[in-house]
Amino acid sequence: MNDASSFLAPYHHAEDGRIRVTAEQGSRFAKDVAGDHNPLHDVGARRFCVPGDLLCALALARYGLSTDMTFRFRDMVGPNEAVYFPDSDEERIALRGEQDGVFLEVERAGEVTFDDGRIEPFVREYVAFSGKTFPHYMIPVLREKGVMFHPERPFVIYDSMGFDLETFDFERPEPELSGIELAVDGKRGDTVLRFEFRDGGRTVGAGWKKLVIGGLRPYDEDRMQSFVEEFNRRKDAYEAERDERSD
């Protein structure tokens, strides 16, 4: 990893071209950096997985930020699983595990920067936006389609994301949601969010993020609202405890 990964140091261990993320590290990144309180990122969760946004951030720190990039998640990374980051200048890079299975595929094109002053704000702004996807951005489109995820055991996972930047001349490239689509196929749903990167009142790029929802069922407003209330209660309790620790 280069210097652009310095702010990511608390959230992974790096050694011999591979990284490992403990459940505690992954959960802290999800909650503290992304504001993502998806139960899949709770320490002790039965199906805990390393946040996809953390893997993307580590890839950007390792390979730089290109103007045109796509990330495709092929498998979930469990706590302490090794992920190998090969030395590569290729346009397509596969991050693999110890059994040679692919966790993440990265495609890149265009100009590239390794400037920490560009990569860190890009990562921070994107993951803060991305963390709002579940459940806040999803609720209106779920209601419109008449479906919802399982409120007791939500299964909402990252499938892919990509972006096209017009310039690296930005300070805080904040994503703004421009559209959201949901395609339903039985108990599975594919959600695509589209957004623009805005900086100082101008558009500096655009992107998209795709999520897969499992276990869809008929929409129930009362159960969905109860889920949101409990989600917000857990989020507020975590943040209050975190703030108390930092005092």
C-alpha positions, 0 to 999 in steps of 0.5 A, spaced: 500 500 500 502 507 498 501 513 503 494 514 500 492 508 505 494 511 511 487 513 513 485 506 512 491 503 517 486 502 523 481 498 518 486 492 516 492 488 517 497 488 511 503 483 510 506 480 504 502 483 498 495 481 502 491 484 507 486 481 512 480 485 516 478 483 523 470 483 524 472 489 529 476 493 524 471 491 518 465 493 523 468 500 525 470 502 518 462 500 516 460 504 522 465 510 523 467 511 516 461 509 512 455 510 517 453 503 514 449 499 520 447 493 515 447 487 520 452 483 516 457 488 518 456 487 526 461 483 530 459 476 531 454 476 525 453 469 523 454 471 516 459 477 517 462 480 511 468 485 510 464 491 507 465 492 500 467 499 500 473 498 505 475 493 499 474 498 494 478 503 498 484 499 499 484 497 492 484 505 490 490 506 495 494 500 492 492 501 485 490 509 485 484 512 483 483 512 475 478 516 471 474 510 469 473 504 474 469 498 475 468 494 481 465 487 481 464 483 487 465 475 486 465 473 493 464 475 500 470 476 504 470 473 511 473 476 518 481 475 517 480 472 510 487 473 506 486 477 500 491 478 495 493 484 492 498 483 486 503 488 483 500 489 476 499 495 471 494 491 467 487 494 466 484 488 469 486 486 476 483 480 480 483 480 488 484 473 490 483 469 496 488 463 499 484 458 495 485 462 489 477 464 489 476 471 486 473 476 491 473 483 487 475 484 480 477 491 478 477 494 471 480 501 470 482 506 464 484 513 463 488 517 467 490 515 474 492 519 480 496 516 487 495 523 490 492 522 497 489 529 497 485 526 491 484 519 493 482 520 501 476 525 500 474 521 494 473 515 498 470 518 504 465 522 500 463 516 496 463 511 502 459 516 506 454 516 501 454 509 499 452 507 507 446 511 506 443 506 501 441 501 506 435 502 508 434 509 507 435 510 499 432 503 498 425 504 502 421 508 497 423 504 491 421 497 495 414 501 497 413 502 490 414 495 488 410 492 493 416 488 496 421 488 502 427 484 505 426 480 511 426 485 517 429 480 522 434 477 517 436 482 512 440 480 506 442 486 502 449 485 499 454 489 494 454 486 487 458 492 483 459 499 482 463 504 477 464 511 476 467 516 470 470 522 473 471 528 468 477 531 472 481 530 478 481 537 480 476 537 486 476 538 493 470 534 496 467 530 490 460 529 494 455 524 490 448 526 489 443 521 488 440 522 481 436 515 480 434 508 483 431 502 480 429 496 482 428 489 478 424 484 482 425 476 480 421 472 485 425 473 491 431 476 488 431 484 487 437 488 483 437 495 485 441 500 481 443 507 484 445 512 480 449 519 482 453 525 480 459 527 483 458 534 485 464 539 488 463 546 489 457 547 485 459 543 479 459 536 476 465 532 476 463 525 474 458 520 475 457 513 477 452 507 479 452 502 485 448 495 484 445 491 490 442 484 490 437 483 495 435 476 497 428 473 501 424 478 498 416 478 500 410 482 500 411 489 503 409 491 510 409 498 512 408 497 519 414 492 519 418 496 515 417 502 519 419 498 525 425 495 522 427 503 520 426 505 528 430 499 530 436 501 525 436 508 527 436 506 535 442 501 534 445 507 530 444 512 535 446 508 541 453 506 537 454 513 536 453 515 543 457 510 546 463 512 541 462 519 542 463 517 550 469 513 549 472 519 545 471 524 551 
